Amino acid sequence: MKELGKIQHGFFDESILQNCGYKRGEVSTGPGFGVDVAVIDLPNGLAMAVASDPLSLIPSLGLEESAWLSVYLMANDIATTGHSPMYAQFVLNLPAHFSAADFKTYWNHIHTFCKRLKIAITGGHTGFIEGQNSTIAGGGTLTTIALKEHILVSKSAKASNVILVTKQCAISSSAILAMSFPETIKNKLGKEVLDKGCELFYKTSSVDDAIIAVGKETKLSEVTAMHDVTEGGVLGAIYEIAIASGNGAHIYNDYLPIGETQKQICSLFSIDPRYSIGAGSMIITVEKGIENNVIKRLQEQGIECVVVGELTEKKKGIKLIDKNGEVDMPYSGIDPYWAAFFNAYKKGWK
């Protein structure tokens, strides 16, 4: 419980998953490890997908950037269904010293980003709290409604599916570190790396990745499941979708897309980019033999996408494969970003 970041898989299963209130039959997808959304059945073949996440308020990034993370990281979760979010509820627990002017700026950016995604803000709660000094400013919930048969969930991935990854590893962690410690990165790695690291920030949305991947005319015929990359990075996300769907996986280490900018920034902060927060990337599972259809759709819209492995039968385990052979893929559930960020802060890095 003392580790920073999300709680561990075992603790979640033991302490939360067994205690989730009253069981209602219309909840067709409830909480689970590696599950992005809940799905609640509605009349007439419809269903509602729901996802929640913390809201960000990070002074070192700025108010606009914090609002971006608050909206788009939740939107990434909903997008794994193959649909864009429609409605939002926000609970804001703000620091007592947060000025009215700053609040208006922050909220106007949240409004702008929601409007851009065609999300209606339907309510919530806003308050100021003494002693609130966290970079977490509360929480939000997004929902969308669609035909149930057209809602993708991570548990639907199947053995023999090909695993695709969009963009690259460690996008968000590299971007936030670059923006939080610009002087250090400029001095140690150079201005070009700093500039490219900062440019990664607005690539942290994977909404377009998901919507383009499913295609307007091909919903559910090619893509079987999606899972957005958050804490634990690309490898952690593949592990999660394998567990959620009851499968194993073969992952080819040399195929994992890691940009040069991320390599340099992650090396400076002693982070393995394969396991670090990677919002902006999407894990997509596709029926074998037609993966190039999905890759082509994405590439035509300027979104990188590569094959990194395939799902297997559960008994084969989750394996990481390189030129030296295969090993059980290490998975701790602890994202190295958190310790790296706070260690740099304690060292006085600027």
Secondary structure, DSSP 8 states (H G I E B T S, - for coil): --SSSS--HHHIIIIITT--SS--TTEEE---TT---EEEE-STTEEEEEEEEEEE--TTT-HHHHHHHHHHHHHHHHHTTTS---EEEEEEEEETT--HHHHHHHHHHHHHHHHHTT-EEEEEEEEEETT---SEEEEEEEEEEEEGGG---GGG--TT-EEEEES-TTHHHHHHHHHHSHHHHHHHH-HHHHHHHHHGGGG---HHHHHHHH-SS-TTTSEEEEEE--TTHHHHHHHHHHHHTT-EEEEEGGGS---HHHHHHHHHTT--GGGS--TT-EEEEE-TT-HHHHHHHHHHTT--EEEEEEEE-GGG-EEEEETTEEEE-------HHHHHHHHHHHTT--
